[in-house]
Amino acid sequence: MQTKLPADAPIIGVPMCVKHLDNHNFHTVGEKYLTALIEAAGAYPLSFPALGEAIPPAALLAHLDGVLFTGSPSNVAVHHYSGAPDRLDSPQDPGRDAITLPLIREALAQKVPVLCICRGFQELNVALGGSLHTRIHEQPGFNDHRGRTDVPFDEMYGPAHEIVFAPDSTFARLIGKTSTIVNSLHWQGIDRVADRLVVEGRAPDGVVEAVRVKDAGFALGAQWHPEFRATENPDSLKLFQAFGVAARERAKLRRARPPVAA
Ligand SMILES: N[C@@H](CCC(=O)NCCCC(=O)O)C(=O)O
């Protein structure tokens, strides 16, 4: 990777996920999120472990200029919202749920810039009181939005369907058009939209794909994966560049006001 950021580039937090390997818990994060922040947003990623309540949101946010809530194969536990039971083999990550859901609420309260992708998009809706479909492809009228596992990685994250954005949406303003073609790798999706969310884009079958948080500064959610080769996709690049601009603004304010010891 060639990008060399200035020392005062903003710092964007990235939650990790728990993987169980050889009887140990490992905390991991997908590399494409990290490289998208550096190369497209012009920010340093700072990953933090999925250790739930052990890391209070306010303590974490005192050191961050934004948070990127990433995708993950695991699902938000249904007990966090009133929804139909999830499939028995649904991958779960309670440590991630325990840190991201309150962190989203605190970040929005402090107007810390957030970009929420795939699982992060679903966490945003649940954190604000919405609910999820656990298996979209089994819902009448919805297409299958799951990623294919029998194709090469680049094809897995390749173009899957169109999204149409509302003409007055933030997404349309940022990318300069009202539609784009995106990838799709999700079983789950928004059912009841949280009151604080504005639906800004939908897939052709009506699945909610893009949301904005009302009155919250830069606070966007994408059900697709703009981090995948972000610098090679003009629409993804514009989204991450806007995220970086918002984080730089916060960095100026944060550095002018060092955190007060609790
Ligand atoms: N588990 C949820 C969210 C799916 C998701 O985030 N997929 C991407 C996982 C790998 C990556 O980070 O690219 C669902 O199935 O809806």
The ligand as an SDF file (V2000), in Angstrom:
LIG
                    3D

 16 15  0  0  0  0  0  0  0  0999 V2000
  -24.7490  -11.1130    8.7620 N   0  0  0  0  0  0  0  0  0  0  0  0
  -25.5500  -10.0740    8.1530 C   0  0  0  0  0  0  0  0  0  0  0  0
  -24.6420   -9.0130    7.5350 C   0  0  0  0  0  0  0  0  0  0  0  0
  -23.9150   -9.5680    6.3450 C   0  0  0  0  0  0  0  0  0  0  0  0
  -22.5440   -8.9740    6.1120 C   0  0  0  0  0  0  0  0  0  0  0  0
  -22.1030   -8.0290    6.7610 O   0  0  0  0  0  0  0  0  0  0  0  0
  -21.8480   -9.5980    5.1710 N   0  0  0  0  0  0  0  0  0  0  0  0
  -20.4670   -9.2890    4.8620 C   0  0  0  0  0  0  0  0  0  0  0  0
  -19.5350  -10.2240    5.6390 C   0  0  0  0  0  0  0  0  0  0  0  0
  -18.1030  -10.1870    5.1590 C   0  0  0  0  0  0  0  0  0  0  0  0
  -17.5750   -8.7630    4.9250 C   0  0  0  0  0  0  0  0  0  0  0  0
  -17.3360   -8.0280    5.9240 O   0  0  0  0  0  0  0  0  0  0  0  0
  -17.4540   -8.3410    3.7600 O   0  0  0  0  0  0  0  0  0  0  0  0
  -26.4850  -10.6450    7.0870 C   0  0  0  0  0  0  0  0  0  0  0  0
  -26.2500  -11.8000    6.6520 O   0  0  0  0  0  0  0  0  0  0  0  0
  -27.4100   -9.9430    6.6790 O   0  0  0  0  0  0  0  0  0  0  0  0
  1  2  1  0
  2  3  1  0
  2 14  1  0
  3  4  1  0
  4  5  1  0
  5  6  2  0
  5  7  1  0
  7  8  1  0
  8  9  1  0
  9 10  1  0
 10 11  1  0
 11 12  2  0
 11 13  1  0
 14 15  2  0
 14 16  1  0
M  END
$$$$
